[in-house]
Structure formats: structure tokens, C-alpha cells
Amino acid sequence: MFDLEEKEEGTHAEVDLTLTSPGCPAAPEIMAAAHRAALSTNGLDSVHINLGLDAALGP
């Protein structure tokens, strides 16, 4: 995850998530786990996971 933005007075979050490979076979599981983890945050009613491959990753 490289960005998180709360919207709608803290009830909705937009999560920007990146993968290290465009063909990552674990992408569906990673996105589902991120969605579940974000929804477990107190006060959030909805979460949208944005998948991208443009984040600057480093060691």
C-alpha cells in the first residue's frame, strides 16, 4: 500500500495498492486481504482498493 485517503467524513477510504509485478499470481488474494484489513478499521463503512503499478518502489 502506498497511499490511503479518507473520504466522506471518515466512513469511506480509498487505498492505493501496488504490486511488484503486473502478472502477480497472488494479486486477487492481496487485494482481498487489503480490503478486509481496511474494513476492520473502526469507523470505516466502505473501502475501495485501487490497483496500480506506477509506485516508486525501492529497497
HTML snippet that shows the backbone in 3Dmol.js (N, CA, C, O; Angstrom):
<script src="https://3Dmol.org/build/3Dmol-min.js"></script>
<div id="view" style="width:600px;height:400px;position:relative"></div>
<script>
const pdb = `
ATOM      1  N   MET A   1       0.853  -1.163   0.000  1.00  0.00           N
ATOM      2  CA  MET A   1       0.000   0.000   0.000  1.00  0.00           C
ATOM      3  C   MET A   1       0.896   1.222   0.000  1.00  0.00           C
ATOM      4  O   MET A   1       1.872   1.282   0.748  1.00  0.00           O
ATOM      5  N   PHE A   2       0.566   2.202  -0.841  1.00  0.00           N
ATOM      6  CA  PHE A   2       1.387   3.393  -0.861  1.00  0.00           C
ATOM      7  C   PHE A   2       0.612   4.672  -0.641  1.00  0.00           C
ATOM      8  O   PHE A   2       1.218   5.741  -0.564  1.00  0.00           O
ATOM      9  N   ASP A   3      -0.709   4.607  -0.536  1.00  0.00           N
ATOM     10  CA  ASP A   3      -1.471   5.810  -0.229  1.00  0.00           C
ATOM     11  C   ASP A   3      -2.818   5.408   0.350  1.00  0.00           C
ATOM     12  O   ASP A   3      -3.392   4.386  -0.026  1.00  0.00           O
ATOM     13  N   LEU A   4      -3.310   6.225   1.268  1.00  0.00           N
ATOM     14  CA  LEU A   4      -4.607   5.998   1.889  1.00  0.00           C
ATOM     15  C   LEU A   4      -5.267   7.351   2.055  1.00  0.00           C
ATOM     16  O   LEU A   4      -4.669   8.279   2.601  1.00  0.00           O
ATOM     17  N   GLU A   5      -6.499   7.464   1.585  1.00  0.00           N
ATOM     18  CA  GLU A   5      -7.226   8.720   1.691  1.00  0.00           C
ATOM     19  C   GLU A   5      -8.609   8.451   2.243  1.00  0.00           C
ATOM     20  O   GLU A   5      -9.372   7.661   1.687  1.00  0.00           O
ATOM     21  N   GLU A   6      -8.929   9.124   3.356  1.00  0.00           N
ATOM     22  CA  GLU A   6     -10.270   9.002   3.924  1.00  0.00           C
ATOM     23  C   GLU A   6     -11.191  10.000   3.241  1.00  0.00           C
ATOM     24  O   GLU A   6     -10.821  11.152   3.014  1.00  0.00           O
ATOM     25  N   LYS A   7     -12.388   9.546   2.919  1.00  0.00           N
ATOM     26  CA  LYS A   7     -13.381  10.407   2.292  1.00  0.00           C
ATOM     27  C   LYS A   7     -14.688  10.267   3.038  1.00  0.00           C
ATOM     28  O   LYS A   7     -14.843   9.382   3.879  1.00  0.00           O
ATOM     29  N   GLU A   8     -15.627  11.143   2.728  1.00  0.00           N
ATOM     30  CA  GLU A   8     -16.975  11.088   3.304  1.00  0.00           C
ATOM     31  C   GLU A   8     -16.937  11.057   4.824  1.00  0.00           C
ATOM     32  O   GLU A   8     -17.502  10.161   5.452  1.00  0.00           O
ATOM     33  N   GLU A   9     -16.273  12.034   5.406  1.00  0.00           N
ATOM     34  CA  GLU A   9     -16.204  12.202   6.862  1.00  0.00           C
ATOM     35  C   GLU A   9     -15.719  10.953   7.572  1.00  0.00           C
ATOM     36  O   GLU A   9     -16.229  10.604   8.637  1.00  0.00           O
ATOM     37  N   GLY A  10     -14.736  10.278   6.992  1.00  0.00           N
ATOM     38  CA  GLY A  10     -14.121   9.150   7.667  1.00  0.00           C
ATOM     39  C   GLY A  10     -14.839   7.829   7.543  1.00  0.00           C
ATOM     40  O   GLY A  10     -14.429   6.854   8.174  1.00  0.00           O
ATOM     41  N   THR A  11     -15.917   7.755   6.740  1.00  0.00           N
ATOM     42  CA  THR A  11     -16.631   6.486   6.617  1.00  0.00           C
ATOM     43  C   THR A  11     -16.195   5.679   5.402  1.00  0.00           C
ATOM     44  O   THR A  11     -16.511   4.493   5.303  1.00  0.00           O
ATOM     45  N   HIS A  12     -15.469   6.307   4.472  1.00  0.00           N
ATOM     46  CA  HIS A  12     -15.010   5.637   3.251  1.00  0.00           C
ATOM     47  C   HIS A  12     -13.522   5.908   3.070  1.00  0.00           C
ATOM     48  O   HIS A  12     -13.044   7.009   3.343  1.00  0.00           O
ATOM     49  N   ALA A  13     -12.793   4.895   2.607  1.00  0.00           N
ATOM     50  CA  ALA A  13     -11.359   5.062   2.356  1.00  0.00           C
ATOM     51  C   ALA A  13     -11.017   4.585   0.952  1.00  0.00           C
ATOM     52  O   ALA A  13     -11.560   3.594   0.465  1.00  0.00           O
ATOM     53  N   GLU A  14     -10.110   5.306   0.316  1.00  0.00           N
ATOM     54  CA  GLU A  14      -9.535   4.919  -0.968  1.00  0.00           C
ATOM     55  C   GLU A  14      -8.108   4.469  -0.684  1.00  0.00           C
ATOM     56  O   GLU A  14      -7.311   5.236  -0.143  1.00  0.00           O
ATOM     57  N   VAL A  15      -7.782   3.240  -1.042  1.00  0.00           N
ATOM     58  CA  VAL A  15      -6.458   2.677  -0.783  1.00  0.00           C
ATOM     59  C   VAL A  15      -5.765   2.434  -2.121  1.00  0.00           C
ATOM     60  O   VAL A  15      -6.300   1.740  -2.985  1.00  0.00           O
ATOM     61  N   ASP A  16      -4.581   3.005  -2.289  1.00  0.00           N
ATOM     62  CA  ASP A  16      -3.775   2.756  -3.483  1.00  0.00           C
ATOM     63  C   ASP A  16      -2.776   1.663  -3.146  1.00  0.00           C
ATOM     64  O   ASP A  16      -1.987   1.787  -2.210  1.00  0.00           O
ATOM     65  N   LEU A  17      -2.825   0.601  -3.917  1.00  0.00           N
ATOM     66  CA  LEU A  17      -2.018  -0.583  -3.675  1.00  0.00           C
ATOM     67  C   LEU A  17      -1.229  -0.880  -4.937  1.00  0.00           C
ATOM     68  O   LEU A  17      -1.749  -0.747  -6.045  1.00  0.00           O
ATOM     69  N   THR A  18       0.015  -1.279  -4.775  1.00  0.00           N
ATOM     70  CA  THR A  18       0.820  -1.643  -5.931  1.00  0.00           C
ATOM     71  C   THR A  18       1.363  -3.049  -5.758  1.00  0.00           C
ATOM     72  O   THR A  18       1.479  -3.559  -4.644  1.00  0.00           O
ATOM     73  N   LEU A  19       1.689  -3.657  -6.871  1.00  0.00           N
ATOM     74  CA  LEU A  19       2.290  -4.980  -6.889  1.00  0.00           C
ATOM     75  C   LEU A  19       3.682  -4.865  -7.492  1.00  0.00           C
ATOM     76  O   LEU A  19       3.970  -3.902  -8.202  1.00  0.00           O
ATOM     77  N   THR A  20       4.528  -5.810  -7.226  1.00  0.00           N
ATOM     78  CA  THR A  20       5.884  -5.753  -7.765  1.00  0.00           C
ATOM     79  C   THR A  20       5.951  -6.284  -9.186  1.00  0.00           C
ATOM     80  O   THR A  20       6.963  -6.110  -9.865  1.00  0.00           O
ATOM     81  N   SER A  21       4.887  -6.930  -9.642  1.00  0.00           N
ATOM     82  CA  SER A  21       4.868  -7.484 -10.994  1.00  0.00           C
ATOM     83  C   SER A  21       3.460  -7.387 -11.560  1.00  0.00           C
ATOM     84  O   SER A  21       2.498  -7.683 -10.851  1.00  0.00           O
ATOM     85  N   PRO A  22       3.309  -6.980 -12.827  1.00  0.00           N
ATOM     86  CA  PRO A  22       1.966  -6.907 -13.406  1.00  0.00           C
ATOM     87  C   PRO A  22       1.278  -8.271 -13.496  1.00  0.00           C
ATOM     88  O   PRO A  22       0.050  -8.343 -13.516  1.00  0.00           O
ATOM     89  N   GLY A  23       2.049  -9.333 -13.549  1.00  0.00           N
ATOM     90  CA  GLY A  23       1.468 -10.668 -13.640  1.00  0.00           C
ATOM     91  C   GLY A  23       1.444 -11.410 -12.323  1.00  0.00           C
ATOM     92  O   GLY A  23       1.431 -12.640 -12.310  1.00  0.00           O
ATOM     93  N   CYS A  24       1.438 -10.697 -11.227  1.00  0.00           N
ATOM     94  CA  CYS A  24       1.491 -11.317  -9.906  1.00  0.00           C
ATOM     95  C   CYS A  24       0.314 -12.284  -9.726  1.00  0.00           C
ATOM     96  O   CYS A  24      -0.842 -11.864  -9.776  1.00  0.00           O
ATOM     97  N   PRO A  25       0.597 -13.563  -9.520  1.00  0.00           N
ATOM     98  CA  PRO A  25      -0.492 -14.529  -9.363  1.00  0.00           C
ATOM     99  C   PRO A  25      -1.253 -14.378  -8.045  1.00  0.00           C
ATOM    100  O   PRO A  25      -2.359 -14.901  -7.909  1.00  0.00           O
ATOM    101  N   ALA A  26      -0.684 -13.682  -7.092  1.00  0.00           N
ATOM    102  CA  ALA A  26      -1.337 -13.502  -5.794  1.00  0.00           C
ATOM    103  C   ALA A  26      -2.159 -12.214  -5.725  1.00  0.00           C
ATOM    104  O   ALA A  26      -2.687 -11.889  -4.662  1.00  0.00           O
ATOM    105  N   ALA A  27      -2.281 -11.479  -6.822  1.00  0.00           N
ATOM    106  CA  ALA A  27      -2.977 -10.184  -6.811  1.00  0.00           C
ATOM    107  C   ALA A  27      -4.389 -10.257  -6.219  1.00  0.00           C
ATOM    108  O   ALA A  27      -4.717  -9.427  -5.371  1.00  0.00           O
ATOM    109  N   PRO A  28      -5.235 -11.202  -6.619  1.00  0.00           N
ATOM    110  CA  PRO A  28      -6.579 -11.240  -6.042  1.00  0.00           C
ATOM    111  C   PRO A  28      -6.574 -11.443  -4.522  1.00  0.00           C
ATOM    112  O   PRO A  28      -7.356 -10.818  -3.806  1.00  0.00           O
ATOM    113  N   GLU A  29      -5.702 -12.305  -4.044  1.00  0.00           N
ATOM    114  CA  GLU A  29      -5.624 -12.556  -2.602  1.00  0.00           C
ATOM    115  C   GLU A  29      -5.097 -11.334  -1.855  1.00  0.00           C
ATOM    116  O   GLU A  29      -5.587 -11.002  -0.775  1.00  0.00           O
ATOM    117  N   ILE A  30      -4.098 -10.668  -2.432  1.00  0.00           N
ATOM    118  CA  ILE A  30      -3.532  -9.470  -1.795  1.00  0.00           C
ATOM    119  C   ILE A  30      -4.574  -8.368  -1.730  1.00  0.00           C
ATOM    120  O   ILE A  30      -4.719  -7.713  -0.698  1.00  0.00           O
ATOM    121  N   MET A  31      -5.300  -8.154  -2.816  1.00  0.00           N
ATOM    122  CA  MET A  31      -6.334  -7.113  -2.824  1.00  0.00           C
ATOM    123  C   MET A  31      -7.444  -7.434  -1.821  1.00  0.00           C
ATOM    124  O   MET A  31      -7.919  -6.542  -1.119  1.00  0.00           O
ATOM    125  N   ALA A  32      -7.858  -8.699  -1.748  1.00  0.00           N
ATOM    126  CA  ALA A  32      -8.908  -9.089  -0.798  1.00  0.00           C
ATOM    127  C   ALA A  32      -8.437  -8.906   0.640  1.00  0.00           C
ATOM    128  O   ALA A  32      -9.199  -8.445   1.489  1.00  0.00           O
ATOM    129  N   ALA A  33      -7.187  -9.265   0.917  1.00  0.00           N
ATOM    130  CA  ALA A  33      -6.650  -9.101   2.272  1.00  0.00           C
ATOM    131  C   ALA A  33      -6.559  -7.623   2.646  1.00  0.00           C
ATOM    132  O   ALA A  33      -6.862  -7.253   3.781  1.00  0.00           O
ATOM    133  N   ALA A  34      -6.146  -6.780   1.708  1.00  0.00           N
ATOM    134  CA  ALA A  34      -6.071  -5.331   1.973  1.00  0.00           C
ATOM    135  C   ALA A  34      -7.467  -4.769   2.230  1.00  0.00           C
ATOM    136  O   ALA A  34      -7.646  -3.929   3.112  1.00  0.00           O
ATOM    137  N   HIS A  35      -8.442  -5.224   1.472  1.00  0.00           N
ATOM    138  CA  HIS A  35      -9.820  -4.767   1.645  1.00  0.00           C
ATOM    139  C   HIS A  35     -10.353  -5.162   3.021  1.00  0.00           C
ATOM    140  O   HIS A  35     -10.947  -4.343   3.722  1.00  0.00           O
ATOM    141  N   ARG A  36     -10.138  -6.422   3.403  1.00  0.00           N
ATOM    142  CA  ARG A  36     -10.593  -6.884   4.726  1.00  0.00           C
ATOM    143  C   ARG A  36      -9.903  -6.112   5.846  1.00  0.00           C
ATOM    144  O   ARG A  36     -10.548  -5.710   6.815  1.00  0.00           O
ATOM    145  N   ALA A  37      -8.591  -5.906   5.716  1.00  0.00           N
ATOM    146  CA  ALA A  37      -7.848  -5.201   6.763  1.00  0.00           C
ATOM    147  C   ALA A  37      -8.333  -3.759   6.901  1.00  0.00           C
ATOM    148  O   ALA A  37      -8.497  -3.261   8.015  1.00  0.00           O
ATOM    149  N   ALA A  38      -8.559  -3.096   5.783  1.00  0.00           N
ATOM    150  CA  ALA A  38      -9.028  -1.711   5.849  1.00  0.00           C
ATOM    151  C   ALA A  38     -10.422  -1.628   6.449  1.00  0.00           C
ATOM    152  O   ALA A  38     -10.702  -0.728   7.241  1.00  0.00           O
ATOM    153  N   LEU A  39     -11.303  -2.556   6.081  1.00  0.00           N
ATOM    154  CA  LEU A  39     -12.666  -2.545   6.628  1.00  0.00           C
ATOM    155  C   LEU A  39     -12.695  -2.823   8.126  1.00  0.00           C
ATOM    156  O   LEU A  39     -13.669  -2.479   8.794  1.00  0.00           O
ATOM    157  N   SER A  40     -11.661  -3.431   8.656  1.00  0.00           N
ATOM    158  CA  SER A  40     -11.631  -3.716  10.091  1.00  0.00           C
ATOM    159  C   SER A  40     -11.277  -2.469  10.902  1.00  0.00           C
ATOM    160  O   SER A  40     -11.295  -2.513  12.132  1.00  0.00           O
ATOM    161  N   THR A  41     -10.960  -1.375  10.243  1.00  0.00           N
ATOM    162  CA  THR A  41     -10.650  -0.115  10.914  1.00  0.00           C
ATOM    163  C   THR A  41     -11.931   0.498  11.473  1.00  0.00           C
ATOM    164  O   THR A  41     -12.931   0.616  10.765  1.00  0.00           O
ATOM    165  N   ASN A  42     -11.896   0.882  12.726  1.00  0.00           N
ATOM    166  CA  ASN A  42     -13.068   1.496  13.353  1.00  0.00           C
ATOM    167  C   ASN A  42     -13.510   2.725  12.585  1.00  0.00           C
ATOM    168  O   ASN A  42     -12.692   3.576  12.239  1.00  0.00           O
ATOM    169  N   GLY A  43     -14.812   2.819  12.317  1.00  0.00           N
ATOM    170  CA  GLY A  43     -15.387   3.990  11.679  1.00  0.00           C
ATOM    171  C   GLY A  43     -15.509   3.892  10.172  1.00  0.00           C
ATOM    172  O   GLY A  43     -16.220   4.697   9.569  1.00  0.00           O
ATOM    173  N   LEU A  44     -14.844   2.938   9.541  1.00  0.00           N
ATOM    174  CA  LEU A  44     -14.953   2.805   8.086  1.00  0.00           C
ATOM    175  C   LEU A  44     -16.114   1.878   7.741  1.00  0.00           C
ATOM    176  O   LEU A  44     -16.249   0.786   8.291  1.00  0.00           O
ATOM    177  N   ASP A  45     -16.946   2.346   6.814  1.00  0.00           N
ATOM    178  CA  ASP A  45     -18.070   1.540   6.338  1.00  0.00           C
ATOM    179  C   ASP A  45     -17.799   0.967   4.954  1.00  0.00           C
ATOM    180  O   ASP A  45     -18.368  -0.058   4.579  1.00  0.00           O
ATOM    181  N   SER A  46     -16.924   1.633   4.190  1.00  0.00           N
ATOM    182  CA  SER A  46     -16.630   1.153   2.849  1.00  0.00           C
ATOM    183  C   SER A  46     -15.190   1.484   2.472  1.00  0.00           C
ATOM    184  O   SER A  46     -14.598   2.450   2.954  1.00  0.00           O
ATOM    185  N   VAL A  47     -14.654   0.645   1.595  1.00  0.00           N
ATOM    186  CA  VAL A  47     -13.260   0.777   1.159  1.00  0.00           C
ATOM    187  C   VAL A  47     -13.196   0.454  -0.328  1.00  0.00           C
ATOM    188  O   VAL A  47     -13.856  -0.472  -0.798  1.00  0.00           O
ATOM    189  N   HIS A  48     -12.406   1.215  -1.056  1.00  0.00           N
ATOM    190  CA  HIS A  48     -12.143   0.903  -2.462  1.00  0.00           C
ATOM    191  C   HIS A  48     -10.643   0.736  -2.629  1.00  0.00           C
ATOM    192  O   HIS A  48      -9.866   1.614  -2.252  1.00  0.00           O
ATOM    193  N   ILE A  49     -10.241  -0.395  -3.196  1.00  0.00           N
ATOM    194  CA  ILE A  49      -8.830  -0.670  -3.438  1.00  0.00           C
ATOM    195  C   ILE A  49      -8.508  -0.313  -4.889  1.00  0.00           C
ATOM    196  O   ILE A  49      -9.107  -0.859  -5.815  1.00  0.00           O
ATOM    197  N   ASN A  50      -7.560   0.607  -5.080  1.00  0.00           N
ATOM    198  CA  ASN A  50      -7.101   0.987  -6.411  1.00  0.00           C
ATOM    199  C   ASN A  50      -5.785   0.287  -6.665  1.00  0.00           C
ATOM    200  O   ASN A  50      -4.810   0.500  -5.945  1.00  0.00           O
ATOM    201  N   LEU A  51      -5.755  -0.550  -7.689  1.00  0.00           N
ATOM    202  CA  LEU A  51      -4.548  -1.300  -8.010  1.00  0.00           C
ATOM    203  C   LEU A  51      -3.769  -0.572  -9.091  1.00  0.00           C
ATOM    204  O   LEU A  51      -4.324  -0.206 -10.127  1.00  0.00           O
ATOM    205  N   GLY A  52      -2.487  -0.365  -8.849  1.00  0.00           N
ATOM    206  CA  GLY A  52      -1.639   0.297  -9.834  1.00  0.00           C
ATOM    207  C   GLY A  52      -0.258  -0.308  -9.823  1.00  0.00           C
ATOM    208  O   GLY A  52       0.108  -1.040  -8.903  1.00  0.00           O
ATOM    209  N   LEU A  53       0.494  -0.003 -10.833  1.00  0.00           N
ATOM    210  CA  LEU A  53       1.875  -0.492 -10.930  1.00  0.00           C
ATOM    211  C   LEU A  53       2.861   0.648 -11.101  1.00  0.00           C
ATOM    212  O   LEU A  53       3.992   0.429 -11.536  1.00  0.00           O
ATOM    213  N   ASP A  54       2.448   1.865 -10.762  1.00  0.00           N
ATOM    214  CA  ASP A  54       3.285   3.029 -11.017  1.00  0.00           C
ATOM    215  C   ASP A  54       3.965   3.612  -9.778  1.00  0.00           C
ATOM    216  O   ASP A  54       4.563   4.685  -9.862  1.00  0.00           O
ATOM    217  N   ALA A  55       3.889   2.950  -8.658  1.00  0.00           N
ATOM    218  CA  ALA A  55       4.533   3.472  -7.438  1.00  0.00           C
ATOM    219  C   ALA A  55       6.027   3.246  -7.508  1.00  0.00           C
ATOM    220  O   ALA A  55       6.500   2.229  -8.016  1.00  0.00           O
ATOM    221  N   ALA A  56       6.754   4.209  -6.990  1.00  0.00           N
ATOM    222  CA  ALA A  56       8.212   4.067  -6.940  1.00  0.00           C
ATOM    223  C   ALA A  56       8.574   3.137  -5.786  1.00  0.00           C
ATOM    224  O   ALA A  56       8.410   3.484  -4.617  1.00  0.00           O
ATOM    225  N   LEU A  57       9.058   1.976  -6.128  1.00  0.00           N
ATOM    226  CA  LEU A  57       9.456   1.009  -5.109  1.00  0.00           C
ATOM    227  C   LEU A  57      10.970   1.017  -4.985  1.00  0.00           C
ATOM    228  O   LEU A  57      11.691   1.176  -5.970  1.00  0.00           O
ATOM    229  N   GLY A  58      11.424   0.846  -3.786  1.00  0.00           N
ATOM    230  CA  GLY A  58      12.873   0.821  -3.550  1.00  0.00           C
ATOM    231  C   GLY A  58      13.220  -0.223  -2.511  1.00  0.00           C
ATOM    232  O   GLY A  58      12.340  -0.850  -1.921  1.00  0.00           O
ATOM    233  N   PRO A  59      14.515  -0.404  -2.294  1.00  0.00           N
ATOM    234  CA  PRO A  59      14.928  -1.413  -1.312  1.00  0.00           C
ATOM    235  C   PRO A  59      14.548  -1.051   0.117  1.00  0.00           C
ATOM    236  O   PRO A  59      14.834  -1.811   1.043  1.00  0.00           O
TER     237      PRO A  59
END
`;
const viewer = $3Dmol.createViewer("view");
viewer.addModel(pdb, "pdb");
viewer.setStyle({}, {cartoon: {color: "spectrum"}});
viewer.zoomTo();
viewer.render();
</script>
